[in-house]
Amino acid sequence: MGDNKQSPDDYERRRRLFLDEWETGVTSLDEEGRSLNSGAIKFAISGLRSLFLLNGGGVVVLPAYVVLFKVSVDKISQDLVVAALAFVVGLVLAAVANITAYFTMVQQVENTWYRREKAAHELEKAYWGSGVTQKSSTNERDQIDFPRVIKRTAVVSEALRWAAIALAIASLGAFLVGIYFIWSAFITSLGLKIL
């Protein structure tokens, strides 16, 4: 109890107000943090699945194509090698994109945690003063430069997000390059020429 001269009614009213504001100012950020963490996991799983299926499927198609169409590998070996390399590069880019996307979400969770701690700190100070109790986390929170860490985590998250998007686009690009060279091999195996 920050002030020893409070009546029990005044203390109880203050406590109720504190808990109401805690519910709207801190609990909502706790829920947002949990939701972002869950989103990070779901995003990483679905992204890995999609990009890996595209590029991995491309790698699997290459030997199946040669066997299915009974083509001479001598004529199209260069196109097949380039296609295989493009798909492998696409797989690597997909993995890095999804790891980057995961760390984007981790930074967003950290940002939410710092915003939550700032809100909790401000509420505790507003209702109970700076010296709530010896065990209070308010004293630890006094040491945190909230505006700086909130801005830092937001900036890092945004940079990682754009990096993940660029890597995902590059992975898709590698897939398209692989498809082009498979098409080129197919046309060459038919004795036609690509313009």
HULINUR-V488141 format. One record per residue. N is the residue number from 0. RES is the residue in one letter. SS is DSSP state (hx for helix, st for strand, lp for the rest). PHI is phi as a letter, one per 20 degrees, with the letter a starting at -180 (999 if undefined). BURIAL is 1 if it has 16 or more other ideal C-beta (glycine too) atoms within 10 Angstrom, else 0. Layout:
N;RES;SS;PHI;BURIAL / N;RES;SS;PHI;BURIAL
This chain:
0;M;lp;999;0 / 1;G;lp;g;0 / 2;D;lp;c;0 / 3;N;lp;f;0 / 4;K;lp;e;0 / 5;Q;lp;f;0 / 6;S;lp;f;0 / 7;P;hx;g;0 / 8;D;hx;f;0 / 9;D;hx;f;0 / 10;Y;hx;f;0 / 11;E;hx;f;0 / 12;R;hx;f;0 / 13;R;hx;f;1 / 14;R;hx;f;0 / 15;R;hx;f;0 / 16;L;hx;f;0 / 17;F;hx;g;0 / 18;L;hx;f;0 / 19;D;hx;f;0 / 20;E;hx;f;0 / 21;W;hx;f;1 / 22;E;hx;f;0 / 23;T;hx;e;0 / 24;G;hx;e;1 / 25;V;hx;d;1 / 26;T;hx;f;0 / 27;S;hx;f;0 / 28;L;hx;f;1 / 29;D;hx;f;0 / 30;E;hx;f;0 / 31;E;hx;f;1 / 32;G;hx;f;1 / 33;R;hx;f;0 / 34;S;hx;f;0 / 35;L;hx;f;1 / 36;N;hx;f;0 / 37;S;hx;f;0 / 38;G;hx;f;0 / 39;A;hx;f;1 / 40;I;hx;f;0 / 41;K;hx;f;0 / 42;F;hx;f;1 / 43;A;hx;f;1 / 44;I;hx;f;0 / 45;S;hx;f;0 / 46;G;hx;f;1 / 47;L;hx;g;1 / 48;R;hx;g;0 / 49;S;hx;f;0 / 50;L;hx;f;1 / 51;F;hx;f;1 / 52;L;hx;f;0 / 53;L;hx;f;1 / 54;N;hx;f;1 / 55;G;hx;f;0 / 56;G;hx;f;0 / 57;G;hx;f;1 / 58;V;hx;f;1 / 59;V;hx;f;0 / 60;V;hx;f;1 / 61;L;hx;g;1 / 62;P;hx;f;0 / 63;A;hx;f;0 / 64;Y;hx;f;1 / 65;V;hx;f;1 / 66;V;hx;f;0 / 67;L;hx;f;0 / 68;F;hx;e;0 / 69;K;lp;l;0 / 70;V;lp;e;1 / 71;S;lp;f;0 / 72;V;hx;f;0 / 73;D;hx;g;0 / 74;K;hx;f;0 / 75;I;hx;d;1 / 76;S;hx;g;0 / 77;Q;hx;f;0 / 78;D;hx;f;1 / 79;L;hx;f;1 / 80;V;hx;f;0 / 81;V;hx;f;1 / 82;A;hx;f;1 / 83;A;hx;f;1 / 84;L;hx;f;0 / 85;A;hx;f;1 / 86;F;hx;f;1 / 87;V;hx;f;1 / 88;V;hx;f;1 / 89;G;hx;g;1 / 90;L;hx;f;1 / 91;V;hx;f;0 / 92;L;hx;f;1 / 93;A;hx;f;1 / 94;A;hx;f;1 / 95;V;hx;f;1 / 96;A;hx;f;1 / 97;N;hx;f;1 / 98;I;hx;f;1 / 99;T;hx;f;1 / 100;A;hx;f;1 / 101;Y;hx;f;1 / 102;F;hx;f;1 / 103;T;hx;f;1 / 104;M;hx;f;1 / 105;V;hx;f;1 / 106;Q;hx;f;1 / 107;Q;hx;f;1 / 108;V;hx;f;1 / 109;E;hx;f;1 / 110;N;hx;f;1 / 111;T;hx;f;1 / 112;W;hx;f;1 / 113;Y;hx;f;1 / 114;R;hx;f;1 / 115;R;hx;f;1 / 116;E;hx;f;1 / 117;K;hx;f;1 / 118;A;hx;f;1 / 119;A;hx;f;1 / 120;H;hx;f;1 / 121;E;hx;f;1 / 122;L;hx;f;1 / 123;E;hx;f;1 / 124;K;hx;f;1 / 125;A;hx;f;0 / 126;Y;hx;e;1 / 127;W;hx;c;1 / 128;G;lp;n;0 / 129;S;lp;f;0 / 130;G;lp;d;0 / 131;V;lp;g;1 / 132;T;lp;b;0 / 133;Q;lp;f;0 / 134;K;lp;e;0 / 135;S;lp;f;0 / 136;S;lp;e;0 / 137;T;hx;g;1 / 138;N;hx;f;0 / 139;E;hx;f;0 / 140;R;hx;f;1 / 141;D;lp;f;0 / 142;Q;lp;e;0 / 143;I;lp;e;0 / 144;D;lp;e;0 / 145;F;hx;g;0 / 146;P;hx;g;0 / 147;R;hx;f;0 / 148;V;hx;f;1 / 149;I;hx;f;1 / 150;K;hx;f;0 / 151;R;hx;f;0 / 152;T;hx;f;1 / 153;A;hx;f;1 / 154;V;hx;f;0 / 155;V;hx;f;1 / 156;S;hx;f;1 / 157;E;hx;f;0 / 158;A;hx;f;0 / 159;L;hx;f;1 / 160;R;hx;f;1 / 161;W;hx;f;0 / 162;A;hx;f;1 / 163;A;hx;f;1 / 164;I;hx;f;0 / 165;A;hx;f;0 / 166;L;hx;f;1 / 167;A;hx;f;1 / 168;I;hx;f;0 / 169;A;hx;f;1 / 170;S;hx;f;1 / 171;L;hx;f;1 / 172;G;hx;f;0 / 173;A;hx;f;1 / 174;F;hx;f;1 / 175;L;hx;f;0 / 176;V;hx;f;1 / 177;G;hx;g;1 / 178;I;hx;f;1 / 179;Y;hx;g;0 / 180;F;hx;f;1 / 181;I;hx;f;1 / 182;W;hx;f;0 / 183;S;hx;f;1 / 184;A;hx;f;1 / 185;F;hx;f;1 / 186;I;hx;f;0 / 187;T;hx;f;1 / 188;S;hx;f;1 / 189;L;lp;e;0 / 190;G;lp;n;0 / 191;L;lp;e;0 / 192;K;lp;c;0 / 193;I;lp;e;0 / 194;L;lp;f;0
